Amino acid sequence: MDLLDNLMLGFSVAFTAENLVYCLLGCLLGTLIGVLPGIGPVPTIAMLLPITYILPPVAGLIMLAGIYYGAQYGGSTTAILVALPGETSAVVTVLDGHQMARNGRAGAALAIAALGSFFAGCVATVLLAGFAPPLAQIAFKFGPAEYFSLMVLGLIGAVVLASGSLPKAICMILLGLLLGMIGTDVNSGVARFDFGIPELQDGIDFAVVAMGVFGFSEIMNNLELRDQRVDITEKVGSLYPNKTEFKEAWPAVVRGTALGSCLGILPGGGAVLSSFASYTLEKKISKQPERFGKGHPAGLAGPESANNAAAQTSFIPLLTLGIPGNAVTALMIGAMTIHNIQPGPQVMSSHPELFWGLIASMWIGNLMLVILNLPLVGLWVKLLRVPYRILFPAILVFCTVGVYSLNYNVFDIWVTAAFGLIGYVWSKLRCEGAPLLLGLVLGPMMEEHFRRALLLSRGDYSTFFTRPLSASLLALALLLVLVVALPSIKKKRAETFVEEE
């Protein structure tokens, strides 16, 4: 009964006129940035963080969450119609989704993607509502040592589950941790690593880094490319899948939802790994693997369901433990701290309207996205005809204004530009920016819990190994490192992400 009462509270909050408007706005923005290649949810959320200063906490988080899972829906539209994935998680969607469009089944492909995403989103939100409260109760037993060990596990998980090179991901994590140490030491009050620059005494704002690494560098990468908006599928056709397509897609939707729900909870797992893993699974168990890449409905339905389920369940560690699992939830932590809300298990008891209102809004948002996406296909096709050289100045202006409005400081704009150039170089070296952002967000929190644990234990480092829960988390982190070092696991990991290369 408690769960039903809490959900009723959540729906009473989410169904207010203001929150419905912001949910719709988030879903629209999310779909739009998913449709337009080169604009992702991370720079968009980073750009809109200053707006949350003037919004109520619930409305602000509902809008930001809508942008995140809305981008998963929108990314499939361009992947199917133009073979340009609007989102990284939609890279796999191109393989069979675009082939279905070329075979004259674009409408059916869009419908399968939208309905699969809706089903996955709804199931994952049920899991979020069901599993979050017991996890939060367990989290109340965590002390500083346990939180430090959990964050170590989270960072190692982000490295292990990241696509691309493991050594590069480790280097990015470490760099993020080092950047997080810039500023004034909260214990001693002494400025450190500020290089004599007064503006650095308060540290580097993670939104500034995110905007540079994900926003400015993406603009530069996209300007390098010639406009590819030529092969646009004009004829969408019927939006109804036939019986054969439905029969082949439905089991893949269920499997993708289950897989994405599990991987979304893991630090660093997220939508990208889920979609690649789902495609690999569907191809392995199929009786006709040769049909994949030629317009097989299962090759579209599985990954699309997986990435949406993962997007929803990635909120579980954020809301229950205060630990971000990916770059987007790291920014959500920033949005919560703007309103002096400490992320973690206490959110459920101290701000129940925020916790349950956000969960309820996800059901409403998923329904909005299905209603929005299919009728607006024609509009998205027209938008895709706009050359990127016309779009990028507007994106650049919004990014710059967003950065300036964080602290009303021109120095932040220069820092963002510097990280934009650095991020551009990193992209050429195939270094991911997400581990850097996770390290930047978790670094100060890890240091705080580490020093607090040592203070409580009177400087005894063994406290991290003698406390059962802390020792178990560290052992799990070590096990992850050992497992991923196995040759067979290395090979499987390479196969999972082979399509991304």
C-alpha positions as CSV (number, residue, x, y, z in Angstrom):
1,M,0.0,0.0,0.0
2,D,2.9,2.3,0.7
3,L,4.0,2.1,-2.9
4,L,0.5,2.9,-4.2
5,D,0.2,5.9,-1.8
6,N,3.6,7.2,-2.9
7,L,2.7,6.8,-6.6
8,M,-0.6,8.7,-5.9
9,L,1.5,11.4,-4.4
10,G,3.8,11.4,-7.4
11,F,0.9,11.6,-9.9
12,S,-0.7,14.4,-8.0
13,V,2.5,16.3,-8.3
14,A,3.2,15.4,-11.9
15,F,-0.3,16.2,-13.1
16,T,-0.2,19.9,-12.1
17,A,-0.4,22.2,-15.0
18,E,3.1,23.6,-14.5
19,N,4.8,20.2,-14.3
20,L,2.9,18.9,-17.3
21,V,4.0,21.9,-19.4
22,Y,7.7,21.3,-18.3
23,C,7.4,17.6,-19.0
24,L,6.1,18.3,-22.5
25,L,8.8,20.9,-23.1
26,G,11.5,18.5,-22.0
27,C,10.1,15.7,-24.2
28,L,9.9,18.1,-27.2
29,L,13.4,19.4,-26.7
30,G,14.7,15.9,-26.1
31,T,13.1,14.7,-29.4
32,L,14.5,17.7,-31.2
33,I,18.1,17.3,-30.1
34,G,17.8,13.5,-30.7
35,V,16.6,14.2,-34.3
36,L,19.3,16.8,-35.0
37,P,22.7,15.0,-35.3
38,G,25.5,16.7,-33.4
39,I,23.4,17.9,-30.5
40,G,23.2,15.5,-27.6
41,P,21.4,15.6,-24.2
42,V,24.6,16.3,-22.3
43,P,25.4,19.8,-23.8
44,T,21.6,20.6,-23.9
45,I,21.1,19.8,-20.2
46,A,24.4,21.6,-19.4
47,M,23.1,24.6,-21.3
48,L,19.8,24.6,-19.6
49,L,21.1,24.2,-16.0
50,P,21.1,27.9,-15.3
51,I,17.3,28.0,-16.1
52,T,16.8,25.6,-13.2
53,Y,17.8,28.5,-10.9
54,I,14.4,30.2,-11.5
55,L,12.3,27.0,-11.8
56,P,10.9,25.0,-8.9
57,P,13.1,21.9,-8.2
58,V,10.5,19.4,-9.3
59,A,9.6,21.2,-12.6
60,G,13.3,21.6,-13.4
61,L,14.2,18.0,-12.9
62,I,11.1,16.8,-14.7
63,M,12.2,18.9,-17.7
64,L,15.8,17.7,-17.7
65,A,14.7,14.0,-17.3
66,G,12.3,14.5,-20.3
67,I,15.2,15.8,-22.4
68,Y,17.3,12.7,-21.6
69,Y,14.8,10.0,-22.4
70,G,13.2,12.1,-25.2
71,A,16.6,12.1,-26.9
72,Q,16.5,8.3,-27.1
73,Y,13.2,8.5,-29.0
74,G,14.4,11.3,-31.3
75,G,17.7,9.6,-32.1
76,S,15.9,6.7,-33.8
77,T,14.1,9.0,-36.2
78,T,17.2,10.2,-38.1
79,A,18.8,6.8,-37.8
80,I,15.8,5.2,-39.6
81,L,15.1,8.0,-42.2
82,V,18.6,9.3,-43.0
83,A,21.1,6.7,-41.6
84,L,22.4,9.5,-39.3
85,P,22.1,8.5,-35.6
86,G,21.1,11.6,-33.7
87,E,22.3,9.9,-30.5
88,T,25.2,7.5,-29.9
89,S,22.8,4.9,-28.6
90,A,21.0,5.0,-32.0
91,V,24.1,3.9,-33.9
92,V,22.9,0.3,-33.9
93,T,19.4,1.4,-35.0
94,V,20.9,2.5,-38.4
95,L,21.8,-1.1,-39.3
96,D,18.3,-2.5,-39.7
97,G,16.1,0.6,-39.2
98,H,17.4,2.4,-42.3
99,Q,17.3,-0.8,-44.3
100,M,13.6,-1.2,-43.5
101,A,13.1,2.4,-44.7
102,R,14.9,1.7,-47.9
103,N,12.7,-1.4,-48.3
104,G,9.7,0.9,-48.2
105,R,8.9,0.2,-44.5
106,A,10.0,3.5,-42.9
107,G,6.6,4.0,-41.2
108,A,6.6,0.5,-39.7
109,A,10.2,1.0,-38.6
110,L,9.3,4.2,-36.8
111,A,6.3,2.6,-35.2
112,I,8.3,-0.4,-34.0
113,A,10.9,2.0,-32.5
114,A,8.4,4.2,-30.8
115,L,6.2,1.5,-29.4
116,G,9.2,-0.6,-28.3
117,S,10.6,2.5,-26.6
118,F,7.3,3.2,-24.9
119,F,6.9,-0.3,-23.6
120,A,10.5,-0.4,-22.3
121,G,10.2,3.0,-20.7
122,C,7.0,2.0,-18.9
123,V,8.5,-1.3,-17.6
124,A,11.7,0.4,-16.5
125,T,9.8,3.1,-14.6
126,V,7.8,0.4,-12.8
127,L,11.2,-1.1,-11.8
128,L,12.4,2.3,-10.7
129,A,9.3,2.8,-8.5
130,G,9.6,-0.7,-7.1
131,F,13.3,-1.1,-6.4
132,A,14.3,2.5,-5.4
133,P,12.7,2.5,-1.9
134,P,14.3,-0.7,-0.7
135,L,17.7,0.4,-2.1
136,A,17.3,3.7,-0.4
137,Q,16.7,1.9,2.9
138,I,19.9,-0.1,2.4
139,A,21.8,3.1,1.6
140,F,20.9,4.6,5.0
141,K,23.3,2.0,6.5
142,F,26.2,3.4,4.5
143,G,28.8,5.4,6.4
144,P,31.7,7.5,4.9
145,A,33.8,4.3,4.3
146,E,31.0,2.6,2.4
147,Y,30.2,5.6,0.3
148,F,33.9,6.0,-0.7
149,S,34.1,2.3,-1.7
150,L,30.8,2.6,-3.6
151,M,32.2,5.5,-5.6
152,V,35.4,3.6,-6.3
153,L,33.2,0.7,-7.6
154,G,31.2,3.3,-9.7
155,L,34.2,4.7,-11.3
156,I,35.7,1.3,-12.1
157,G,32.4,0.2,-13.5
158,A,32.3,3.3,-15.7
159,V,35.7,2.4,-17.0
160,V,35.0,-1.3,-17.6
161,L,31.7,-0.7,-19.3
162,A,32.8,2.2,-21.4
163,S,33.1,1.7,-25.1
164,G,36.6,2.3,-26.6
165,S,40.0,1.8,-25.1
166,L,40.2,0.9,-21.4
167,P,43.6,2.7,-20.8
168,K,42.2,5.9,-22.3
169,A,39.0,5.6,-20.2
170,I,41.2,5.2,-17.0
171,C,43.2,8.3,-18.0
172,M,40.1,10.3,-18.5
173,I,38.7,9.3,-15.1
174,L,42.0,10.2,-13.4
175,L,42.0,13.6,-15.2
176,G,38.5,14.2,-14.0
177,L,39.5,13.4,-10.4
178,L,42.4,15.8,-10.6
179,L,40.2,18.6,-12.1
180,G,37.8,18.0,-9.2
181,M,40.6,18.9,-6.7
182,I,41.0,22.4,-8.1
183,G,39.7,25.1,-5.7
184,T,39.6,25.8,-2.0
185,D,40.1,22.8,0.4
186,V,37.0,22.7,2.6
187,N,38.9,21.4,5.6
188,S,41.8,23.8,5.7
189,G,40.4,26.7,3.7
190,V,43.6,26.8,1.6
191,A,43.4,27.4,-2.2
192,R,45.0,24.6,-4.1
193,F,45.9,24.0,-7.8
194,D,44.5,27.5,-8.7
195,F,47.8,28.7,-10.3
196,G,47.3,32.1,-8.8
197,I,44.0,32.6,-10.7
198,P,41.3,34.0,-8.4
199,E,38.5,32.6,-10.5
200,L,39.8,29.1,-9.9
201,Q,39.6,29.3,-6.1
202,D,35.9,28.1,-6.3
203,G,36.9,25.2,-8.5
204,I,35.9,24.5,-12.1
205,D,32.1,24.2,-12.6
206,F,31.2,20.8,-14.1
207,A,28.7,22.5,-16.4
208,V,31.5,24.6,-17.9
209,V,33.5,21.4,-18.6
210,A,30.5,19.5,-20.0
211,M,29.6,22.4,-22.3
212,G,33.2,22.6,-23.7
213,V,33.9,18.8,-24.0
214,F,30.4,17.8,-25.3
215,G,29.0,21.1,-26.8
216,F,31.8,23.2,-28.4
217,S,33.9,20.2,-29.5
218,E,30.8,18.5,-31.1
219,I,30.2,21.7,-33.1
220,M,33.8,21.6,-34.4
221,N,33.5,17.9,-35.3
222,N,30.3,18.5,-37.2
223,L,31.6,21.5,-39.1
224,E,34.4,19.2,-40.4
225,L,31.8,17.0,-42.1
226,R,30.1,17.9,-45.3
227,D,26.3,18.1,-45.0
228,Q,25.0,14.6,-45.3
229,R,21.3,15.4,-45.4
230,V,20.8,14.1,-48.9
231,D,19.4,10.6,-48.8
232,I,16.2,11.5,-46.9
233,T,13.5,9.0,-47.1
234,E,10.6,11.0,-48.5
235,K,8.0,8.3,-48.3
236,V,7.2,7.2,-44.8
237,G,4.4,4.9,-45.7
238,S,2.1,3.1,-43.3
239,L,2.8,3.4,-39.6
240,Y,1.4,-0.1,-38.9
241,P,3.8,-3.1,-38.8
242,N,2.4,-6.2,-40.5
243,K,1.9,-9.4,-38.7
244,T,5.3,-10.9,-39.5
245,E,7.1,-7.7,-38.4
246,F,5.1,-7.6,-35.2
247,K,5.8,-11.3,-34.5
248,E,9.5,-10.8,-35.0
249,A,9.8,-7.5,-33.1
250,W,7.8,-8.3,-30.0
251,P,10.1,-10.9,-28.4
252,A,13.1,-8.6,-29.1
253,V,11.3,-5.7,-27.3
254,V,10.8,-7.9,-24.2
255,R,14.5,-9.1,-24.2
256,G,15.8,-5.6,-24.9
257,T,13.7,-4.2,-22.1
258,A,15.0,-6.8,-19.6
259,L,18.7,-6.3,-20.7
260,G,18.5,-2.5,-20.8
261,S,16.9,-2.4,-17.4
262,C,19.7,-4.4,-15.8
263,L,22.6,-2.6,-17.6
264,G,21.1,0.9,-17.0
265,I,21.5,0.4,-13.2
266,L,25.3,-0.3,-13.6
267,P,27.6,2.7,-13.4
268,G,28.7,3.5,-17.0
269,G,26.4,0.9,-18.5
270,G,23.7,3.2,-19.8
271,A,21.9,3.4,-23.1
272,V,24.9,3.0,-25.4
273,L,26.2,-0.4,-24.0
274,S,22.6,-1.6,-23.7
275,S,21.8,-1.0,-27.4
276,F,25.0,-2.7,-28.6
277,A,24.6,-5.6,-26.2
278,S,21.0,-6.1,-27.3
279,Y,21.9,-6.2,-31.0
280,T,24.6,-8.7,-30.3
281,L,22.2,-10.9,-28.3
282,E,19.5,-10.8,-30.9
283,K,21.9,-11.7,-33.7
284,K,23.4,-14.6,-31.5
285,I,20.0,-16.2,-30.8
286,S,18.4,-15.6,-34.2
287,K,17.8,-18.6,-36.4
288,Q,18.4,-16.3,-39.4
289,P,21.4,-14.2,-38.4
290,E,22.1,-13.4,-42.0
291,R,19.0,-11.2,-42.1
292,F,20.5,-8.7,-39.7
293,G,21.7,-5.6,-41.3
294,K,19.2,-6.1,-44.1
295,G,16.1,-4.8,-42.4
296,H,15.3,-7.4,-39.7
297,P,12.6,-5.9,-37.2
298,A,14.3,-7.7,-34.2
299,G,17.6,-5.8,-35.0
300,L,15.7,-2.5,-34.6
301,A,13.2,-3.4,-31.8
302,G,15.8,-4.9,-29.4
303,P,18.3,-2.0,-29.3
304,E,15.6,0.7,-29.3
305,S,13.9,-0.9,-26.3
306,A,17.2,-1.5,-24.5
307,N,18.4,2.0,-24.7
308,N,15.2,3.5,-23.5
309,A,14.9,1.0,-20.6
310,A,18.5,1.9,-19.6
311,A,17.8,5.6,-19.8
312,Q,15.1,5.2,-17.2
313,T,16.8,2.8,-14.8
314,S,20.0,4.9,-14.8
315,F,18.0,7.1,-12.4
316,I,18.0,4.4,-9.7
317,P,21.6,4.9,-8.5
318,L,21.1,8.7,-8.8
319,L,17.9,8.8,-6.7
320,T,18.8,6.1,-4.1
321,L,22.6,6.5,-3.6
322,G,23.3,9.9,-5.0
323,I,25.8,8.3,-7.5
324,P,25.7,9.3,-11.1
325,G,25.9,6.4,-13.6
326,N,26.6,8.5,-16.6
327,A,27.3,12.1,-17.8
328,V,23.6,13.0,-17.9
329,T,22.8,11.9,-14.3
330,A,26.0,13.7,-13.2
331,L,24.5,16.9,-14.6
332,M,21.2,16.0,-12.8
333,I,23.1,16.0,-9.5
334,G,24.3,19.5,-10.4
335,A,20.7,20.5,-10.9
336,M,19.8,19.2,-7.5
337,T,22.6,20.9,-5.7
338,I,21.6,24.2,-7.3
339,H,18.5,23.9,-5.1
340,N,20.5,22.8,-2.0
341,I,19.1,19.2,-2.3
342,Q,21.7,16.7,-1.3
343,P,21.5,13.7,-3.7
344,G,21.1,10.4,-1.9
345,P,18.7,8.2,0.1
346,Q,17.5,11.1,2.2
347,V,15.8,12.6,-0.9
348,M,13.0,10.1,-0.6
349,S,12.1,11.2,3.0
350,S,13.1,14.9,2.9
351,H,11.7,15.6,-0.6
352,P,9.1,12.9,-1.4
353,E,7.2,15.2,-3.8
354,L,10.4,15.5,-5.9
355,F,11.3,11.8,-5.8
356,W,7.8,10.4,-6.6
357,G,6.8,13.3,-8.8
358,L,9.9,12.6,-11.1
359,I,9.0,8.9,-11.3
360,A,5.4,9.6,-12.1
361,S,6.4,12.2,-14.8
362,M,8.3,9.4,-16.6
363,W,5.1,7.5,-17.3
364,I,3.5,10.7,-18.5
365,G,6.5,11.6,-20.6
366,N,6.7,8.2,-22.3
367,L,3.1,8.6,-23.3
368,M,3.7,12.1,-24.6
369,L,6.6,10.9,-26.6
370,V,4.6,8.2,-28.5
371,I,1.9,10.7,-29.2
372,L,4.4,13.4,-30.3
373,N,6.8,11.3,-32.4
374,L,4.7,9.5,-34.9
375,P,2.5,12.5,-36.1
376,L,5.5,14.8,-36.2
377,V,7.6,12.6,-38.5
378,G,7.0,15.0,-41.4
379,L,8.2,18.0,-39.4
380,W,11.4,16.2,-38.4
381,V,12.1,15.3,-42.1
382,K,11.8,19.1,-42.9
383,L,14.1,20.0,-40.0
384,L,16.8,17.5,-41.3
385,R,17.0,19.6,-44.5
386,V,18.4,22.6,-42.6
387,P,22.1,22.7,-43.2
388,Y,24.3,22.4,-40.1
389,R,26.2,25.6,-41.0
390,I,22.9,27.5,-40.4
391,L,22.1,25.6,-37.1
392,F,25.5,25.9,-35.4
393,P,25.7,29.7,-34.8
394,A,22.4,29.5,-32.8
395,I,23.7,26.5,-30.8
396,L,26.9,28.3,-30.1
397,V,25.1,31.5,-28.9
398,F,22.8,29.4,-26.6
399,C,25.9,27.6,-25.2
400,T,27.8,30.8,-24.5
401,V,24.8,32.5,-22.9
402,G,24.2,29.4,-20.8
403,V,27.8,29.3,-19.6
404,Y,27.9,33.1,-18.8
405,S,24.7,32.9,-16.8
406,L,26.1,30.3,-14.4
407,N,28.3,32.9,-12.6
408,Y,28.0,35.9,-14.8
409,N,31.7,35.6,-15.4
410,V,33.5,35.9,-18.8
411,F,36.3,33.7,-17.5
412,D,33.9,30.7,-17.6
413,I,33.4,31.3,-21.4
414,W,37.2,31.2,-21.9
415,V,37.4,28.0,-19.8
416,T,34.6,26.4,-21.9
417,A,36.3,27.4,-25.1
418,A,39.6,25.9,-23.9
419,F,37.8,22.6,-23.0
420,G,36.1,22.7,-26.3
421,L,39.5,22.7,-28.1
422,I,40.8,20.0,-25.7
423,G,37.6,18.0,-26.3
424,Y,38.1,18.3,-30.0
425,V,41.6,16.9,-29.7
426,W,40.3,14.1,-27.5
427,S,37.7,13.1,-30.0
428,K,40.5,12.7,-32.6
429,L,42.4,10.5,-30.2
430,R,39.1,8.5,-29.5
431,C,39.0,9.5,-25.8
432,E,35.6,9.6,-24.3
433,G,34.4,12.6,-22.4
434,A,31.9,10.9,-20.1
435,P,34.5,9.3,-17.8
436,L,36.1,12.7,-17.3
437,L,32.8,14.2,-16.2
438,L,32.0,11.4,-13.8
439,G,35.5,11.8,-12.3
440,L,34.9,15.5,-12.0
441,V,31.6,15.1,-10.2
442,L,32.6,12.2,-8.0
443,G,36.1,13.4,-7.2
444,P,35.1,16.0,-4.5
445,M,32.5,13.6,-3.0
446,M,35.1,10.8,-2.8
447,E,37.6,13.0,-1.2
448,E,35.0,14.2,1.4
449,H,34.0,10.7,2.3
450,F,37.6,9.4,2.4
451,R,38.7,12.1,4.8
452,R,35.6,11.8,6.9
453,A,36.1,8.0,7.2
454,L,39.8,8.5,8.3
455,L,38.7,11.2,10.8
456,L,36.2,8.8,12.4
457,S,38.7,6.0,12.5
458,R,41.5,8.2,13.8
459,G,43.6,7.8,10.7
460,D,43.3,4.1,10.5
461,Y,43.2,3.1,6.8
462,S,42.1,-0.4,7.6
463,T,38.5,0.9,8.2
464,F,37.9,0.5,4.5
465,F,38.7,-3.2,4.7
466,T,37.4,-4.1,8.1
467,R,33.9,-2.8,7.6
468,P,32.0,-5.7,5.8
469,L,30.0,-3.6,3.4
470,S,32.9,-1.4,2.4
471,A,35.2,-4.4,2.0
472,S,32.6,-6.2,-0.2
473,L,32.3,-3.2,-2.5
474,L,36.0,-2.9,-2.9
475,A,36.3,-6.6,-3.5
476,L,33.6,-6.3,-6.2
477,A,35.6,-3.5,-7.8
478,L,38.7,-5.6,-7.8
479,L,36.8,-8.5,-9.3
480,L,35.5,-6.3,-12.1
481,V,39.1,-5.3,-12.9
482,L,40.3,-8.9,-12.9
483,V,37.3,-10.2,-15.0
484,V,37.7,-7.5,-17.7
485,A,41.4,-8.4,-17.9
486,L,40.6,-12.0,-19.0
487,P,41.3,-12.5,-22.8
488,S,37.9,-14.0,-23.5
489,I,36.1,-11.0,-21.9
490,K,38.3,-8.6,-23.8
491,K,37.3,-10.3,-27.0
492,K,33.6,-10.2,-26.2
493,R,33.8,-6.6,-25.2
494,A,35.5,-5.8,-28.6
495,E,32.8,-7.7,-30.5
496,T,30.0,-5.8,-28.6
497,F,31.3,-2.4,-29.7
498,V,32.6,-3.4,-33.1
499,E,29.8,-1.7,-34.9
500,E,30.6,1.6,-33.2
501,E,34.0,1.7,-34.8
